[in-house]
Each structure stands twice: as structure tokens, then as C-alpha cells.
Amino acid sequence: MENFKICFMGDQSVGKTSIINRFIYDDFNINSQSTVGVDFLSKTIFVENESVRLHLWDTAGQERFRCLIPSYVRNSSLVVIVFDITNKTSFKSIEFWMDTVQNERGDDVIVFLVGNKTDLEDERQVSLEKLEKEANKNGFLYLETSAKTGHNVKQLFRKIGISILKQNKKRKELIKPELDENTSLMNISLNIDPNKLKQKEESGCC
Amino acid sequence: MSDSEREDRDEYNFVISYPMEQELEIRKIAKLKRQQTNKKWNKFIKKQGGGNLIIKKNSKLKKLVRSGIPNKHRRVLWQSLTSSKEHLEANKGYYSLLLERNKDGQSSATKQIDNDLRRTFPGHPYFDDKENLLKLRNVLCAYSWRNTKIGYCQSMNFIVGLLLILGFKEEEAFWMFVAIVEVIMPKTSYSRDLIDAHIDQKTLLSLMLKRINKIGKHIVKHEVSLQLITQQWFLCLYISCLPTEITLRILDVFFFEGNKILFRVALALFKLSQKEILEQNEPGLLFMKIKELPNNVVSADNLLKCAFALKAFSRKEINKQRKFWGPKVQEELNRLNKVHREDRKKRRKQLLEKEGWNSSFDSTDFKKEIEKEKVNEEENEKEKEKGKEKGKEKEKETEKEKEKEKEKETENENEIEKNLKIEKKIK
């Protein structure tokens, strides 16, 4: 089974940790502890008749921690930039995060834009059209989610799985000999707290 | 069942991220230790005359502190060790004035603080109380007003949060925090670029290569980005990284002996798991292993013993390393900031070209794109000019505001200077 590193980034308290927790534990805490360093969790999903192991990396959202980003995104297959649809500033920050990623990785990495907190429709400040426009402008994938209700979270990871596999196939065709080395570098298996794992890890979650 | 015996909590009511059996082991060891040191501490306190402690730092006390300060004396002793109580007494009213003067004030720092309030030890009963959340807010905001250059840095919330939970009054927590950020930790550890925090991480790796050479080399060989894990240990002073009982023991020593303890503890954490670390040759798993290191600790004594058994490193040596890394880190940061600014322009250009090529390259489309850009730019210019006229009125207003801010800043600076003078006197 192949392993892929997915990096989450975006402003403070947009819901990076919550999206990951919803996906891994199918759980939601209105107040999850703010992330200062780097955390990671992993889960296997089953897409297009293939099992894929996703290693989800989570980090602090405060701008002053950006210096860690270069080593943070190293070896990642996909970057998820999250913003809060009820917070215009977090949407404007997308460009900042994009710059930071592309600075390090160029166009070598798939980018997914995620507008979180659709459960707060009444407080919405960023329309879906705006997100669509921003994503299309850069050729990014996009989706709106709610970590609180679980809306679109499974879909998000399903889409992540599909696009990673697609890119992986392309890459395999291009650089066959180098690949083995690269994947072994990322061959990480992670432990998940069994107490917190309500549902057994299912491979057909999506 | 009392609150402190709840299943997923430690003795201090913090939610734990490790198994309960481990927690019970931690408590057992800690209890035994307290019984052993209780007499000595009672003797010390009696000799000091209890109450408000003005203490002399000597080797006897150093040893006693290394054995762990009893919970009931921590608040008083930490304040004595850092001289923060003296600052509080010397600056009575300063804290409330700071809050009063900036009442209803908003800044990017206060916004970030508000975002983090409920995300500071969620689940700890202390912060179920709104009044306690307000205390946390007050202390963090007051600091951001005192030192606008630093403002607020994530991780501060955990430090102040812990102090409040331990029973520090708002004003006490504030002055303790001032001592941590402005006296004990290197100057720009929490600043906007975290410069000293980065320098500390480079220094840590250098020290590892010297003191625990095998592990250091192993980590370098596998290109593990250590700072992704260890920067948090330093910025949070190990709070919420290690089990609370262990963190408190580290903090006891930290307040007595200073910032270099953070290095000693980090090295000890690695050394205690030397075998497992060296056995792991897969970079991903090695990274995991290191991330998990703090969770393996059950005995503060073991950790501290190991930390102090390392060949002594002097402040001088650390300073030498820090001096060496300083310019390099600054250079790296400058590069990152500069590339960042230029990158945006470059990327736009690239994108335009890419789009042209992608749509089965049609030169007319490409030209249109460029023309569009031009028109956009012209429109932007026009709008800017319109804006300028409107802006002039606003400018006057903002200038006034700026002047006010400047006044505030100089006041703040004066106050910082005052404090520094006081610190010197005390020393």
C-alpha cells in the first residue's frame, strides 16, 4: 500500500485540526486545543479499487510560525489550505499560504482549497463563487466543508485520494526508477489513540 | 469519585493524551518523592519565616529545587525565584492601568488571543468558568499592550493558562510571564519572526552533535526536521508537551537555573530513548518516535537525573553557539521574506504564460489576457487616485491616531526601561 503525506495549513482557528479529527475519529469538539507545533494522524482509505494510506499533518496557523513551513511541506503529495467561510481575513490569507507553499515546492504539489464552517451559513462572509473563482484562477481543487456536522468531510478525503492516485500514476510513468526510493522515504505508519477511535478504521470509509 | 480522579485526567485536572496506567504510575512516583522531600521543605520554609519569601539562591536551595517544589509552595517560590513578586510590588497599579488604558482596545493580537481563549486546555474545569477565561484574556492582552513588538504568540496561552490554573492571581501571572518572556528566555523568542526561537533550535542540534553525538548524527543522517517537534517544547516550556507532573518539575528548575534547562531536558529526552532512536532507520518512523518521546516519561527524577548527568554546558557555550547561528538564521529569514514578496509578482506572470500555453496556445488570447491586465491596472490606478482624494481627509485622522499610538508606545517603552532598571538594581 502506498503512503502519502497531506499537509494542512491556513489561518488560526479555521478548523484544520477539527477537519482531521472529524475524518479520523468521526468526532467534533467545539474547542479543540490550539496547535503549536506539528501533529499528525493517519488513516487508510479505499478509492478506485486501491487502498491508500493518508498521513495528515497539522500545524500552527499563526503567521509567525511560517518559517517552519519549508520543512513542513517537504515530501508532501498534497496541501490543503483551509479558510473559515465566516472570516474574510482567513480567505484573503490563502494567497499568503499559497506563496509559502509554492516558494518551497513550486507547482510540484496538488493544492486543495477548503472553506470550512458551512454550518454557520448565517455568518457567511465568503461566497462559494468567490472560492470557485480563486481556485479556478490557480488551477486548484476546492470544496466547502463543515467539521462540525461532517458535511463534505468524507468527500474531501475521497477527492484527495483520487487526485493523489492520479498524480502518482502520472509520476510513475515519468520517473519509474526514482519512485521506489521516494516512497520508501515516506513509508510512515502512525498509531492512533485506540480510546479515541470510536469507529474501527474502515478501509471503505468513502 | 473526586474530580481529580476522573478517568481521562491527571492529578491537576488536565486531559491526558497517554494511557491511564501511565498516569497512575506517574502519580505513584510523584507521591513517593513528595514524601521524601517534605521534611526538608518544611524546614526550609520555617527557616525562611514562611509567607513572603525573599530567598538567596545558593547551592543548597538549588539542590532542593531540583528535588521538586511542593505544590502548595510553588506559587510563592516561583515568584521569588524570578523576582517577579518584586516587580509587582515595585510597579503596583501598572497592570490595572495597562488594562484600563486599553479598555475595549482591539488589535491583531487581541483578535488572535480571543481565537485561542477557549482553545487553551479545553476540558480543564478551570476554564469552564467564564471569569477565568477573562483572566486569561486580560493577562495575554495586557502583555500584548505592554510589548507591542511581540504582541501575542501562540504558546503564550498555555504558559499563562497554567499559571492561572496553579492559583496565580492575574497580576502575579502577568509579572511571572513578563519575567519569562523578557528576562529568562532569549529576547526575540516570541517575536514576530521568532528569531531567537529558531536560533535555539539550531543551537540544540549543535549541542546534540556534541553531547549525544550518536543520536545527533543519526538525526542529521536521516534529515529529520527536528525543529518541527522541538520548537514547541521550547516555546511552551514543555507545558502540554509532557505530563503535567513532569512539566512542573522542569519549571521549578527552569525558574531557578534559566533557559539552558530547556536544552538539558531536550537532550535527556533523546538520551533516555537512545536505543529505540538509533534502531529506527526509516525517516518517517524516526520522526514519529521523536514526536512521541515526551509521552514516555513517567519519572521526573529519571529525566532530570539524566539531564544533569550530561557534561555540564555553560551559558558561555550556549551563547557562543547562539552567536554563531544568529546571522545565519537572520539571513535565512530575510531570504524567506524577500522571496515571499517577489514570488507573488513572478507567479502572476508565470500563470499568465501558463494559461496561454494551456489553451492550445492562441496568441490572440494571450494578448487579450495581457490587455485585460493592463486595463485592470489602469482602472486600479484611476481608483487609487479617486481614493487618494478621499484618503487625504482620512489621512489626517489616521495621523492623529498614529501620534496617539506613538505616545502610547513611548510610554510603554519607558515603562519597560524602568523595569529593566529595577531588574538591574535587584541583581
HADDOCK unambig.tbl for C-alpha pairs under 7 A between the chains (distance, minus, plus):
assign (segid A and resid 13 and name CA) (segid B and resid 115 and name CA) 6.51 0.50 0.50
assign (segid A and resid 31 and name CA) (segid B and resid 118 and name CA) 5.95 0.50 0.50
assign (segid A and resid 31 and name CA) (segid B and resid 119 and name CA) 5.29 0.50 0.50
assign (segid A and resid 31 and name CA) (segid B and resid 122 and name CA) 6.19 0.50 0.50
assign (segid A and resid 32 and name CA) (segid B and resid 119 and name CA) 5.61 0.50 0.50
assign (segid A and resid 32 and name CA) (segid B and resid 122 and name CA) 6.50 0.50 0.50
assign (segid A and resid 33 and name CA) (segid B and resid 119 and name CA) 4.40 0.50 0.50
assign (segid A and resid 33 and name CA) (segid B and resid 120 and name CA) 5.76 0.50 0.50
assign (segid A and resid 33 and name CA) (segid B and resid 121 and name CA) 6.12 0.50 0.50
assign (segid A and resid 33 and name CA) (segid B and resid 122 and name CA) 5.97 0.50 0.50
assign (segid A and resid 34 and name CA) (segid B and resid 116 and name CA) 6.51 0.50 0.50
assign (segid A and resid 34 and name CA) (segid B and resid 119 and name CA) 5.27 0.50 0.50
assign (segid A and resid 34 and name CA) (segid B and resid 120 and name CA) 6.68 0.50 0.50
assign (segid A and resid 36 and name CA) (segid B and resid 154 and name CA) 6.38 0.50 0.50
assign (segid A and resid 36 and name CA) (segid B and resid 155 and name CA) 6.25 0.50 0.50
assign (segid A and resid 36 and name CA) (segid B and resid 232 and name CA) 6.17 0.50 0.50
assign (segid A and resid 37 and name CA) (segid B and resid 228 and name CA) 6.22 0.50 0.50
assign (segid A and resid 37 and name CA) (segid B and resid 229 and name CA) 6.10 0.50 0.50
assign (segid A and resid 37 and name CA) (segid B and resid 231 and name CA) 6.96 0.50 0.50
assign (segid A and resid 37 and name CA) (segid B and resid 232 and name CA) 5.01 0.50 0.50
assign (segid A and resid 38 and name CA) (segid B and resid 228 and name CA) 6.06 0.50 0.50
assign (segid A and resid 38 and name CA) (segid B and resid 229 and name CA) 6.38 0.50 0.50
assign (segid A and resid 64 and name CA) (segid B and resid 192 and name CA) 5.34 0.50 0.50
assign (segid A and resid 64 and name CA) (segid B and resid 193 and name CA) 5.56 0.50 0.50
assign (segid A and resid 64 and name CA) (segid B and resid 194 and name CA) 6.75 0.50 0.50
assign (segid A and resid 68 and name CA) (segid B and resid 228 and name CA) 6.56 0.50 0.50
assign (segid A and resid 71 and name CA) (segid B and resid 225 and name CA) 6.33 0.50 0.50
assign (segid A and resid 99 and name CA) (segid B and resid 340 and name CA) 6.45 0.50 0.50
assign (segid A and resid 99 and name CA) (segid B and resid 343 and name CA) 6.78 0.50 0.50
assign (segid A and resid 99 and name CA) (segid B and resid 344 and name CA) 6.70 0.50 0.50
assign (segid A and resid 100 and name CA) (segid B and resid 340 and name CA) 6.92 0.50 0.50
assign (segid A and resid 185 and name CA) (segid B and resid 283 and name CA) 6.37 0.50 0.50
assign (segid A and resid 185 and name CA) (segid B and resid 284 and name CA) 6.78 0.50 0.50
assign (segid A and resid 186 and name CA) (segid B and resid 284 and name CA) 5.83 0.50 0.50
assign (segid A and resid 187 and name CA) (segid B and resid 284 and name CA) 6.39 0.50 0.50
assign (segid A and resid 188 and name CA) (segid B and resid 284 and name CA) 4.84 0.50 0.50
assign (segid A and resid 188 and name CA) (segid B and resid 285 and name CA) 5.59 0.50 0.50
assign (segid A and resid 189 and name CA) (segid B and resid 285 and name CA) 6.90 0.50 0.50
